[in-house]
Amino acid sequence: MPTPIPHYPGDKVEKAEHKVTIEPCMEPCPIERGMRIIGGKWKGSILWHLKEGPVRFNDLTRMLGGASKKMVNQRLKEMEAQGLLVRTVLNDRPIAVSYTITEFGRSSLAILEQLKYWAEKHDI
């Protein structure tokens, strides 16, 4: 007997003798939608570094290592627009800002913890 193919609740599934047909999605599935939010380069690492409290921009850039300031700035703007974090201006001259994870952003940490565990388990 073939192994059943997992599907999302609500998918229309027709079972033939040895074949399972799942109606194709006409819009992005929940996994794809989630990956669009937390799956961009550096996004997971940024959220991970903000979990303990606010972090200033330059400190965050140093924590990320290989990311350029331009790339970090771009990701932070995207993440702020998505509601994952909040930007706070600490000083106007010279400009100093910090970033804090929101409750929405914090809700992704359990997923990131599982991803970390999976990567360590499989040595990737």
Rosetta blueprint (number, residue, H / E / L):
1 M L
2 P L
3 T L
4 P L
5 I L
6 P L
7 H L
8 Y L
9 P L
10 G L
11 D L
12 K L
13 V E
14 E E
15 K E
16 A L
17 E L
18 H L
19 K L
20 V E
21 T E
22 I E
23 E L
24 P L
25 C L
26 M L
27 E L
28 P L
29 C L
30 P H
31 I H
32 E H
33 R H
34 G H
35 M H
36 R H
37 I H
38 I H
39 G L
40 G L
41 K L
42 W L
43 K H
44 G H
45 S H
46 I H
47 L H
48 W H
49 H H
50 L H
51 K L
52 E L
53 G L
54 P L
55 V E
56 R E
57 F H
58 N H
59 D H
60 L H
61 T H
62 R H
63 M H
64 L H
65 G L
66 G L
67 A L
68 S L
69 K H
70 K H
71 M H
72 V H
73 N H
74 Q H
75 R H
76 L H
77 K H
78 E H
79 M H
80 E H
81 A H
82 Q L
83 G L
84 L L
85 L E
86 V E
87 R E
88 T E
89 V E
90 L E
91 N E
92 D L
93 R L
94 P L
95 I L
96 A E
97 V E
98 S E
99 Y E
100 T E
101 I E
102 T L
103 E H
104 F H
105 G H
106 R H
107 S L
108 S L
109 L H
110 A H
111 I H
112 L H
113 E H
114 Q H
115 L H
116 K H
117 Y H
118 W H
119 A H
120 E H
121 K H
122 H L
123 D L
124 I L
